[in-house]
Amino acid sequence: MPSSETAKPYVIALEEHYADPAVMARAASRPMGRMAGLQNKLNDLGEVRLGEMDAAGIDFQVISHAPSPMQQLDASEARTLATQANDRLHDAVDRNPDRFAAFAGLPTPDPKAAADELERTVTRLGFKGAMIHGRSHEEFHDLQKFWPIYERAQYLDVPIYIHPGPPHPAVQQAYYADYLADYPGLASAAWGFTIDTANQVVRMILSGLFDAYPNLKIIVGHMGEGIPFLVDRIDESLNRPGGKPIPFKRIFAEHFWITTSGHFSTPALMCALLELGIDRILFSVDWPYVDNLPGMQWMATLPVSSTDKEKMFNANARALLKL
């Protein structure tokens, strides 16, 4: 029998995507980019997905929708699409309950309906929270009109995962457009996604959201979207004389969890560990945009104890998501 030091840990990954065909049909007129080349994997909720998980040694995925047009539709269509897509995702989870769980997609153009859909999916379908992408009709989700979603998440004691969406069109044009022909990833995973999502995090903290909902839990991916590296400077700069004092760093450390999705960097992890502690960091891959095996191979090289690695691989996710 292998020792506890060499036995394979149980591995949970929780930023792992799929694409509901009916939802993505509403994006038919929008550029698909890399998604087009990954469509077979994104559409799969069975054999292909499980085969790649098994090949890499990943035991369990918490599945969420890839960035979609749902948050840009009118409220009525968004409500219908979200309900139907979540029901189909539940059916897929129900076929493999030992391998899959789910985050809900929410019709954020109607915040009250989004809160109700969060409650329905958690209480009736067993979902573990929800994922929100980018903005809704170019509005950031820190605005008070969206707070019913967070109020319900706190009531249900489930996290909201804040995932990147495309940068605001004006920002994309001003900041990235002249380089996109040569570097098409610049406005997305290479830089734009991080800037846009980090901005969402900063705005959520400044908005008073966590004063209103002191038990709210938020997840961000990609090793915290740069915030762990910058949190001390943000905190110090915001609290210089002349502004409204805010315990930015404390709020970030108390309300946010981060995942390793698509950012397999040991220096970045060490920074995150020093700022947040091991209990706030969870393993994820960002499949299929990132392959499973590199993430698992990276985890094998980490200079952390087997206990801490176990926390990243499964214990932290079990505690946060009640798996």
N, C-alpha and C positions, 0 to 999 in steps of 0.2 A: 504494500500500500504506500503511495507517495506521501511524503511529509506535507505538513500544512504550508511549508515554504515553497513546495514545487507543485502542489495540486492546482489545477486550473481553477481560477475563480469564476463564479457565475457573473456573466457580463450583460448589463443592461445598457442600451443606447437609446437616447430620447430626443434627438433631433434628426429623425429619419423620415423621409418624405414619400408621398405618393401623389398622384394626380387623378382626381375624379373626372372621367371623360365628359360628363355633362357640364361640370364647372368649367373645364378647360375649353369646351366648345365655345364658350362666351369670350374666349381670348383668341379666337381664330383669326381675327383681323389684326392682332397685335404681334410684333416680332417674338418668336419663340426662343431665339438664341440657342444656348446649349441644351435647353429643354427638349428641343426637337430630336437631338441625337440620343437622348436618354429616355425617350417616350416609352419604350418597351419596359424598362425597369420601373418607371414612375407609374405605369398602368398596372403593374403586377402587385397583387396582394397575397401571393401564394408561392408557387414553385420557384420562380426566379429569385425572389426576395429571400426565401428560406435557404435556398442553395448557397447564395452568397454569404448569408449569415453563418451557416454551418462551416463553410470553407475558411472563414476567418476566426471562428470560435466565439461568435456573438450569440448569446442564448435568447435574448428578448429585445424587442423593439417597441418603443412608444411611437406610434405612427401619427404624422400630421400632414396636412395638405401642403404641397409646394406653393410658393407665392402664386396667387390666383387673381382673377378679376372680381371676385366676390365683393371685395370692399369698395369697388368703384361702381357697382351697379346701383340702380334705384332700389329703395328700401324693400319694396314688394318682391321684386325678383330675387334680391339677396336673401330674404327670409325663406322663400321656397327652395332655392338652391341649397342653402345651408342645411335645412332640415333633411332634404333628400340625400345629400352627400353624406351627412353624418349617419343616417340610417344605413346607407350602403357600407360605410366604413365599419359600423358596428357589426354588420353581417360578416365582414371579413375577419374581424377580431374574434367573433363567435366561432368561426371555423377553426381557429388556432389559438385558443385562449391561453395556452401555456407558452406561446411565443410572442403574442402581440397584445398591446393595449393602445389607447388612442387619446389624442388631444382633439377637441372639437374645433371645427371652423365656425366662425361667428358672423352673422349678418350685421356688422358694425354700422352700416348706414342707418340702422334703426337700433339705437343703443338699448332701449327697453326690450325689444325682441331678442337682441343678442344676449342680454342677461337671462331672459327666459330660456333661450336655447342652451345656454351654458348649464342652467339648472336641470333642464330635461336630459341632456346628455350625461350629466354626472349622476343624477339620481335614478334615471331609468335605464341608461345604456352602460353605466359603469365607466364612463370616460374619466380621465385623470386630471382634467383642466382644459385649457384652450390655448390655441396659438393665434396671435394677431400679427399681420404683416404690414409693415410700413405705415401708411396713412389711409384714411377714408376720405375720398373726394378731396385730397390734398390737405386734410385737416389732421394734425397730430392727435394722438389718443390721450394726451394729458388734459385736453379740454374738458370742462366739467360736464358737457353734454354726454360724454362717454363714461362718466363715473358710475352709473348704474351697473356697468359690467364689473367693475372692481368691487363695488359693494356686494354684489352677488358672489363673486369669487371668495371674498373674505367670509361671507356667511357659510358657503359650502366648504371652506378650508381647502381650496384647490389653487394651484398657481396659474398665472397667465404667462405664457411664453411670448416675449416680444421678439419677433423675427424680422430681419431686413425686408424692405420692399424697395422698389426703384427710387432713386433720389427725386426730389421735386423737379419737374421739367425745367424751371428757370435755373436751378442750381446745376442740373446736368448740362444745360447749354453753356452757362457761364464758366463752369469749373472743368468740364471734361470733354466737351464736344470736339475740340480741335485735336485731341489725341485718340479718339475712339476708333478711328479707322485702323490704326496700327496696334492699339491696345484695347480691344473691345471689353476686356474685363475691368477696366479702370473704374467705370461708373457702378460696377456691381461688386463682386467679391473682393477684388484687389484693394478697393479703397472706398468707393461710394457707399456701399452697404454699411461699412463700419461707421463712417461719418454720420450717415442718416440715422442709424439705430442708436449710436451713442448720444446723438442729439435728443432722440426720444427719451432715453434714460435721464438725461440732465433735466429735460423739461418736466418729466414726471416728478422728480424730486423737488424741483422748484415750485411746482403747482400747489403744494399742500396736500397732495393725494394721500400721503402716508400719515399725515396728521389726522385726516378724516377716517382713514382705514388702517389703524395701527397694526393689524395682523395680516395685512395683504402681502402675498408672496409673488415675486416676479422672477422669471428665468430669462437670461439672455445668453446667447450662444457665442461661438467663436472667441472663446477665452475672455468673455466680458466686453467685447467690442472696444478694446483699448482703455476702458474706464479704470481697471485696476492699476495700470501704469500711470494714469493721469490723476487719480483721485486726490492725492495730496495737494497737487498744484491747484486743482479746481477748488478744493475746500479752502485753501489759504487765500486764493484770489477773490473768491466770493465773499469772504469775511473781512476784507480790508475795510478801513473806515469809509463811510459814505454809502454803504449798502445795507440791506436788511440781513441781519445775521441768520445763518442757516447751518445746522450740523450736517452738511452734505455727506461727509465721509461716514458718519455714524448711520445715517439713513441708508446709504448704499450697503454698508456692511450688515445691517439688520434685516433688510427687505429683499435683497437680491441673491440669487444663486446663479452660477455660470456653468456652461458646459464647454467641453473641449472641441466641439464640432468644427471640423475643417481647419483647425489650428493646432497642429501637433508640434508645438515648440516647447522645449524644456525651459529655456530662459523665461518665456512668457508664463509658463505654469509656476515657476518659482516666484515670480512677482505676484501672481494671483494668490498663491499660498500665503505669502507674507502679509498681504492686505486683507484677505478674507478668511483664511484658515481652511483646513482640509474639508470640513463638514459642508462647505458651500460650493464645492467643485464636483461636477458629475461628468462621467465619460459620455461622449457622443461622437458620431462620425460625420453626419450631414450627407448620408447616403440618399440617392445615388450620385449626387454632385461630387462627392469624394468617395473613394473606394474604402471598403471596410478594413482590408488587410493593413494598409499603412498605419491606421490608427492603432490597431492591435500591436503591430510591431513596435511602434513608438512607446506604447505603454510598457512594454517589456524592458525598455532601456531606462526607465525613470529612476532617479536616485532617491526614492522614497521607500518607506517600510512596506512590508506586505500588508500590514493593517491599514495603512493609508491608501494603498492601491485598492484594497478591498472596498474601502469607502467610496472611492471614485468609480469603481466598476459597478457596484450594486447597492451598498448600504445607504448611501446618501439618497439615491433614487427611491429606494424602498421607504425611507422615512418621509421624504417630501411628497411622494405620490401615493403613499399607503399601498404599495404593491404587496 
